[in-house]
Amino acid sequence: MKMSRPLTKFGPLPVIVLALILSGSLRLGGIGLANATEPSETPPDPPTAANAAQKEDPDVSALLAMVQARSKQLDAKEAQLAARASDLAAAQELIENNMRKLEQAEARLASTISKVDGASEADLERLTAVYQAMKPKVAAPLFEQMTPEFAAGFLGRMAPQAAAGIMSGLSTDAGYAISVVLAGRNAKAPSH
């Protein structure tokens, strides 16, 4: 069998090269077949949203108007939230300042209470020492005039011998009332 020869004398290679050159020139615009029409003098305006909405369906125009209205609402809401955030920050700062002032006032009050308690305690210790140093016959009439709770406070601080001397000089009713207060003083304290 005979093989058929290609149409060109050089084979298929020159045909492929020619096709590639033609393809490249068409793509680059070198031959000018791609630009069959003359360019207009002024390029057309790019379509804007309003122009497009006018040319489009009325539903699209309504949708565009709704989106723009919603955008304005969201901008207003964002401005309100920013204002509230600013107000909250100012309120937070005010609260923190007031808390610092309150803590300082509490510290001053605690210091004052400590001084007063210390002074009161010192006064009670001194008065207890005075009653304890008195002869029981002289101190007993004073304790007889005191309320049982008040008298029990002093007697509970005294040495047992001095308290016993004063208690022995009291009337039976006063001695009993003071004893009940002294005995019940720790009754409500937890046992464990």
ZIMO-V642266 format. One record per residue. N is the residue number from 1. SS is DSSP state (@ for helix, = for strand, . for the rest). PHI is phi as a letter, one per 40 degrees, with the letter a starting at -180 (* if undefined). NEAR is the number of other ideal C-beta (glycine too) atoms within 12 Angstrom. Layout:
# ZIMO-V642266
{{N SS PHI NEAR} {N SS PHI NEAR}}
This chain:
# ZIMO-V642266
{{1 . * 3} {2 . c 4} {3 . c 5} {4 . c 6} {5 . c 10} {6 . c 13} {7 . c 10} {8 . c 13} {9 . c 10} {10 . b 13} {11 . h 12} {12 @ c 14} {13 @ c 13} {14 @ c 15} {15 @ c 16} {16 @ c 15} {17 @ c 15} {18 @ c 15} {19 @ c 14} {20 @ c 14} {21 @ c 16} {22 @ c 16} {23 @ c 15} {24 @ c 14} {25 @ c 16} {26 @ c 16} {27 @ c 13} {28 @ c 14} {29 . g 12} {30 . c 14} {31 . c 15} {32 . g 12} {33 . c 14} {34 . c 12} {35 . b 12} {36 . c 9} {37 . b 8} {38 . c 7} {39 . c 9} {40 . c 7} {41 . c 6} {42 . b 6} {43 . c 7} {44 . c 10} {45 . c 9} {46 . c 8} {47 . c 12} {48 . c 13} {49 @ c 18} {50 @ c 15} {51 @ c 15} {52 @ c 16} {53 @ c 21} {54 @ c 15} {55 @ c 13} {56 . c 17} {57 . c 12} {58 @ d 12} {59 @ c 11} {60 @ c 18} {61 @ c 19} {62 @ c 14} {63 @ c 17} {64 @ c 22} {65 @ c 18} {66 @ c 15} {67 @ c 16} {68 @ c 17} {69 @ c 14} {70 @ c 14} {71 @ c 15} {72 @ c 14} {73 @ c 14} {74 @ c 14} {75 @ c 14} {76 @ c 14} {77 @ c 14} {78 @ c 14} {79 @ c 14} {80 @ c 14} {81 @ c 14} {82 @ c 14} {83 @ c 14} {84 @ c 14} {85 @ c 14} {86 @ c 14} {87 @ c 14} {88 @ c 14} {89 @ c 14} {90 @ c 14} {91 @ c 14} {92 @ c 14} {93 @ c 14} {94 @ c 14} {95 @ c 14} {96 @ c 14} {97 @ c 14} {98 @ c 14} {99 @ c 14} {100 @ c 14} {101 @ c 14} {102 @ c 14} {103 @ c 14} {104 @ c 14} {105 @ c 14} {106 @ c 14} {107 @ c 14} {108 @ c 14} {109 @ c 14} {110 @ c 14} {111 @ c 14} {112 @ c 14} {113 @ c 15} {114 @ c 14} {115 @ c 14} {116 @ c 14} {117 @ c 14} {118 @ c 14} {119 @ c 14} {120 @ c 15} {121 @ c 17} {122 @ c 14} {123 @ c 15} {124 @ c 20} {125 @ c 18} {126 @ c 16} {127 @ c 22} {128 @ c 27} {129 @ c 17} {130 @ c 18} {131 @ c 32} {132 @ c 27} {133 @ c 17} {134 . c 22} {135 . c 16} {136 @ d 24} {137 @ c 15} {138 @ c 17} {139 @ c 31} {140 @ d 28} {141 @ c 19} {142 @ c 23} {143 @ c 36} {144 @ c 24} {145 @ c 14} {146 . c 24} {147 . c 15} {148 @ d 29} {149 @ c 17} {150 @ c 23} {151 @ c 34} {152 @ c 30} {153 @ c 25} {154 @ c 34} {155 @ c 40} {156 @ c 28} {157 @ c 24} {158 . c 31} {159 . c 17} {160 @ d 14} {161 @ c 13} {162 @ c 27} {163 @ c 30} {164 @ c 20} {165 @ c 24} {166 @ c 36} {167 @ c 31} {168 @ c 20} {169 . c 25} {170 . c 30} {171 . c 17} {172 @ c 13} {173 @ c 12} {174 @ c 28} {175 @ c 25} {176 @ c 17} {177 @ c 25} {178 @ c 34} {179 @ c 22} {180 @ c 17} {181 @ c 24} {182 @ c 26} {183 @ c 15} {184 @ c 16} {185 . d 18} {186 . b 12} {187 . c 11} {188 . c 7} {189 . c 8} {190 . c 6} {191 . c 6} {192 . b 3}}
